[in-house]
Amino acid sequence: MTDSDFSKLQNENQSWVSFLDHREATTHCHGEHHTKWLVVGAGLTGLSAARRLAKLNPDDGVMLLDAREIGQNASGRNSGFAVAHSHFPGRFNSKLLNDYERIDRLNMKGLDILRSQVAHNNIECDWQEDGFYHAAADKKSLKSCEHFIDYLKHSQINFQTILQEELKEQLGTSWYQKAVKVSKGVLINPAKLLVGLAESLPKNVTLYENSPVLTLSGKKQISVKTPHATIKADKVLMACNYETTRLKYLKQKILGVTLTGSFTRRLTNKEFSTLGKVNAWGILSLHGGGATVRLTKDRRISLRNTAEYNKSQLFSTSQLASRVRIHRQAFENRFPQLKTVPFENSYSCVEGVSANKTNFFNKLSDNLFVAGGFNGSGISKGVAFGTAIAEYASNQTSELISDCLDCPNALRMPPSPLLGVGARLLMRHRFKGVGKDR
């Protein structure tokens, strides 16, 4: 992918960053450099890795590259759910309890780290820490709801079961038949969070935006090329998720799935009064292909509900327009009283997905490390994995590192052109039986 390709991508489908005040991006990387540490990717994983490296190695400089501007990457285009407890598909399986607990430890550790960073640096990101709703509108997701309740009970996790009438009182929609409200979990504005984290990086971290890595090679010392720079790095941490495959790593292990969503304009006082008594909230569908819905603190409703294989790329304007029609129908189904409220912003984003929904945490060589593959749940995990990969590369030991290393190996996907066929079948399975939850 060329420099102009990346420039085009960053100016399309802006998502949350469209609602922020204008900021000047840092300069792109140019010239020749040598660095002890290089982090590729300035999403939540890369920002966390760079911050941790800087603290563990205060006498070393850390270079941090991102192909786009802060907030334009996948981390800035998610729906803003930082989970504490994951929803695992299928029935509760006591034989998998250790895996469930390990994943939730990672969630909780990432959330703890993020909470500390937000508080310490006074980052304003619409932080709302009172959990969110896991909701079911159709038969298949109602069954998933019972499985989720079994898991929460076995794991002694606090939750509340809420039925349709009470949901309508709280959220202003009668579309959902049942929900589970898990008390732990944080809603955020992801673009605000990323900007705040980027602007509060330690002084020994240098951030370069609009600096896509074109090639990465070498063993004893790694040579990295961007459109305008050559960098010699002693150690490289790759935190660029599915885009790692563009650099010839994790081939057939991870692919990018393109999702789309829309935001309404801000609701008027009269429109807002038609909703429930909860002023800001988030809904995660209990069907794996169901819609993610939020009422934000600034009174917008956001909805995301399509996921497709598009060769790990964002959608064109015309492609996005056809998906917005799907958003519109889903929005009016849930909020018929707001059917005249227009969408102000629609976007696409790409998430990294593995065939068996595992994460990546690897030492590829003595000086090359990789973390990523969060399968649509990357805020809490991304922070945890970024912190852990920095510690691992710095020869530290911790329970966090051990939990990351214990991720199952990713199943190998077929090569192209079968990869595209397999990916589309995977997406078809994801939406099987979604019904009213879409």
Buried (B, 14 or more C-beta within 10 A) or exposed (E): BEBEEBBEBBEBBBBBBEBBEEEEBBEBBEEEBEBBBBBBBBBBBBBBBBBBBBBBBEEBBBBBBBBBBBBBBBBBBBBBBBBBBBBBEEEBBEEBEEBBEBBBBBBBBBBBBBBEBBEEEEBEBBBBBEBBBBBBBBEBBBBBBBBBBEBBEEBEBEBEEBEBEBBBEBBBBBBBBBBBBBBBBBBBBBBBBBBBBBEBBEEBBBBBBBBBBBEBEBEEEBEBBBBBBBBBBBBBBBBBBBBBBBBEBBBBBBBBBBBBBBBBBBBEEEBBEEBBEEEBBBBBBBBBBBBBBBBBBEBBBBBBBBBBBBEBBBBEEEBBEEBBEBBBEBBBBBBEEBEEBEBEBBBBBBBBBBBEBBBBBBEEEEBBBBBBBBBBBBBBBBBBBBBBBBBBBBEEEEEBBEBBEEBEEBEEBEEEEEBBEBBEEBBEEBBEBBBBBB
